[in-house]
């Protein structure tokens, strides 16, 4: 039976080598396709830059014409003044559109270049794996069980690594969308409104222009708040200034308001500052646990407790959601695996208690050296 198992495993290894080769070939084909796309994008970027330069030159002439008309306002009819202003404004709008298109093309170009780098690494890695598969035979002849466990662990870590890469790319896309739909749009509107202020001032006087300026100030203030929110989501600055507990309290309050789910936060022990890396790790662990509860548990309430002892930090995150069977691993659920990896790096302990329709409790113990 052992010989049959080994032979079957060797056949599987051979099949795996073929699959690795297929992955390499597929990656090469995708690499060539992306190179072609990158060439097209670069051509479009060059075309956009040329159009932008021409439009900017026309816009400059139009602004000079507008200034000339403004200096000799009484010599022109209102229709001529309006035509000159609208032409200058149209060129400004075209410039804003071209700038936006150029930014999107540059982002696409950068994304393709990053993907090409990743594909090149994948191709090289596939070639190395195809060569190194013979090492598996040595493991098979020594301890088949160890090989099985090692391969399982390797697959999980590989899948987790791929998930990290996908999460990073998704985060980049999310940030790009948020900046494009938020501050970028607001800045474009501010540019147009600033032109409108000048027009209103010339046509309706200072009082009407002041009303437009107040609206413009509100738009800038809203854009600034949006930028600050994006920065806070990337990394809470309060973590460096205030420490772990105040930052957690602020984050959970914002989380409660944003998702309309009650969050009860309590902390015990004497609060004191820990190392920067340690506080970041603690914050991310609780953040991940709370996000997992929101994403998977459908809770009506979340409880977060943290106790800072002289030699240990204890964290508990409990929800009253639908729970899950801890003996079965849900396909594609890398949140808990990521938490386990982070806890292992800190030489801590992670326990999860959950039952169907009875909620989930996450216990985390981290020693303080």
N, C-alpha and C positions, 0 to 999 in steps of 0.2 A: 504493500500500500504506500509505503514511503517513496519507493521508486516511482510509482505512478504519480504521486503528488509532485515529486521533483520534476518529472518529465512534463507534467501539465504546466508547472510553473515556468519551466524553461520555454515551453511553447508560448506561454503568455508574454514572457520577456521578449521573444522574437517578434510577436505581434506588436508589442509596445514599441519596439525599435522601428517597425514599419510606420506606426502611427506618428512617432516623433519625426520620421522623415517626411511624412505627409504634412505635418505641421510646418516644418521648415520650408517645404515647397510652396505651401499656401501662403506663408509669410512672405516668401520671395515675390510671388505674384502680386500680393497686396502692396508690397514695397514698390514694385514697378508702377502699379496703378497710382499710388500716392505721389510718386515722383512726377508722373505726367500731370496730375492735378496741381502739384506745386508749381510746375512750369506755367500752367495756365493762370494760376492765381498771381504769380509774379508779373506776368504780362498785363493782367487787369490792374494790378497796383500801379504799374508804370503808366498805364493809360489814364487812371484816375488822377495821378499826380499831374500829368500834362494838362488834363481838363481843368483841374483845380487852379493851376497857374494861370491859364488863360482866363478863367472866370474871375480870378482875383485881380487880374489886370483890368478887365472890363469894370469890375466893381470899384476899383480905384478911380477910373475915369468918371464913373457915375457919381461917386462921392464928391469928386472935384467939381463936377457939373452942378451938383446939389448945393455945394458951398458957394459957387458963383451965383446961382439963382437966389440963394438966401441973402447974399450981400446986396443984390440989386432986386429986392423982392417986388418993389413997386413997378418995375419995368415988365413984369410977366403977369399973365392972367392966371387965375386960380387953376384952370385946366392945365396950363403948362407946368405950374409948380407941382400939381398932383402927379402929372406924368413923370416928371423928373424924380420925384420922391419914390413913386412906385417902382420905377426902373432900378433905382439904387437899392430899394428894399428887396426886389426880386433877386438881384445878384447876391445879396446877403443870404437869402434863403437858399439859393443854389449852392453857395459856399458851405453853408451848414450841412446840407444834404450830402455834398461831395465829401466833406470831412467825415461824416458818419459812415459813408460807404467805404472810405479809405480805412477807417479804424476797423470796420468789420472784416475787410479783406486782409488787413494786417494780422488780426486775431486768427483768421482762418489759416493764413500762411504759417503763423507761429504754431498753431495746433497741428498742422500737417507735419511741420518739421519735428515737433516733439514725438508725434506718432512714428515718424520714420526712424528716429533714434531708438524708440522702444522696439520697433519691428527688427531693426538691425541687431539689437541685443537678443531678441527672441531667436533670430536665425542663428546667431553664434552659440546661444545656449542650447538650441536643439542639436547643433552639430556636436557640441561637447557631450551632451547626454547620449547621443547615439554611439559615441566612442566609449563612454564610461559604463554603458550597460553591462559590459562583461564582468564588471566588479560584482554584480549581483550574484554571479555563479559562486563566488567564494562564500558569500553569506549563506547561499542555499546549502552548501555542503557542510557548513558549521552549525548553524542554528536557524531552522526554517521559521520557528516562531518569532525569533528576534527580527528576522527579515520582514515578516508580516507586520509586526508592530512598527518597525522603522518606516516602512513604506506608507503605512496609514498616517503616521505622524507627519511624514514628508508631504503627503497629499494635502492634509489639512493645512499645513503651513503654506504650501504653495497656493492653495485656494484662497487662504487668508491674504497672502501677499497680492494676489491678483485683485482681490476685493479692495485692498487698500488703494491700488492703482486706479481702479474704477471709481472709488470714492473721491480720490484726489481730482480726477478729471471731472466728475460730476460737480464737485465743489467749485472748480474753476468755471464751469459752465454756469452754475448758479450765480456766482459773483458777477460774471459777465452780463447775465440777464438783469440782475439787480441794478448794476451800475448803468446799463443801457436804458432800462425802463425808468430808473429813478433820477439820480443826479445828472446824467447826460441829457435826458429829455428836459429837465428843469433848466439846465444851463442854456440849452438851445432856445427855450422859451424866454429866458432872461435876456438873451441877445436880441430876440425879436421885440420884446417889450421895451427894451432900452431905446430901440429905434422908434417905437411908438410914442415914448415919452417926448422925444424931440419933436415929433410930428404934432402931438397934442399941444405942446408948449407953443409951437408956432401958430397953430390954428385956433386954440381955445384959451390960451393964457396960462399963467403960473398956477392958479388954483386947480385947474383940471390936471395939470402936469404933476402937482403934488399928490393928487389921488392916485395917479398911475405909479408914482414912485413908492407910495405906501404899499400898493399891491405887489410891486417888484420886490420890496423888502421882505414881505411875507413869503414869496417864492424862494428867495435866497435862504431865509431862515429854515424853511421846510427842507430844502436841499441839504443844508448843513446837518439837520437832525437825521436825515436819511444816511448821510455819509458816516456820521458817528455811530448809528446803529449797525451799519455794515462792519465798521472797525471793531465794535464790541463783540459781534458774533465771531469774528476771526480770533480775537484774544481779548478778554476783559482786561482793560488797563488797570482797573481797581485791584486786580490780583497782585500787582507789583506794589501798589501804594497802600492798600488797606489790609491785605492778607486774605486767608482762605475763607473764614467764616463770614465776614461782611460781604465778600464777593458772591459767595453761595447764596446768601440771603437776598441780595439784589437780583441775582440771576433767577432764582426760583420765583420771586415776586413778579418779575417780567414774564417768566414762563406761564405763571398762573393767569396773568392778564391777557397774554397773547392767545392762549388755547382754552381759556374759560374752564379750567379744571382746578379745583381747590388743592393747594399744596401746603401741607403743614410741616414747617421746618423748626427743629429744635437742636440745640447744641449743648453739650455738657463739658465739664472740665474747665481748666484754666486756659484761656485763649492765648497763644503765643505764636510768634512767627516761626515758620519752618523754612527749609531751603527752597529756593525758587523752583527747582525741578520737582521737588516733592509736592509743593502746593499745586503746581500745574497738574501733576498726575492725579492728585486727590480730586481736583475740580473736574477733570475729564472723566474720571470714573463715575462720579455722581451724575454728571451731565449725560453720560452714555446710558446709565441705568434709568434715569428719568425719561430720556428719549425713547428707550426700548419700551417702557411702560405705556407711553403715549401711542407709540406706533403699533404695538401688538396686543396690549391688554384691554383696550377700551375701558379705562378705569373711570370712576366717578370721583375718586380722591386718591392723592399720593402723599405718603408720609416720608420725610427725610430726617434722619437723625445722625449726628456726628458727635463723637466723644474723643477729645484729645487728652490722652494720658501722657505721663512723662516718657514712657517707652513704647507707646502704641497709639495708633489712631483706629477707632472703630466706626464704621459707617454702615447704616442700615437704610435701605430704600424699600418701602412696602407700598403695594397698590392693591385695590379691591377689584381688579379686573377679572377676566375670564380664565386666567391661569393657563398652564400647559403641563404636559407630561414630561418631567425632567429626564426620564429614561430614554426618550426618543429625541434625536437631533433633527430639527427642522431644516430641510434643505435650503441653503442660501442664507441661513441665519448666522451672520458673522459678528453680530454685536457682542454676544456673550464671549465668543472666542477672542475678540479683541480685548475685552475686559480681563479675561484670564491671562492673556499674554502680558498685559500691563501689570497685573498683580504679581505674576511670576517674576517680572523684572525687578519689582520692589521686594521680592522675597516674602510676600504676604500670603494670605489665604482668602479664597473666595468660596462661599457656599450659597446655593440657591435652593429655596424651598418653595414649591409651587404645586397646586392641585387644580384640576379642571373646575372652573366656576368658583374657586375659593381664593383667587388672588395669588400674588407672587411676592416673596420677600428675598432680598439680596443682602447677604452679610459679607462685609469686607473687613479684614483685619490686616493692618499694615504696621510692621515694627518700625520704630524710630531709632536709628543708630546714633 
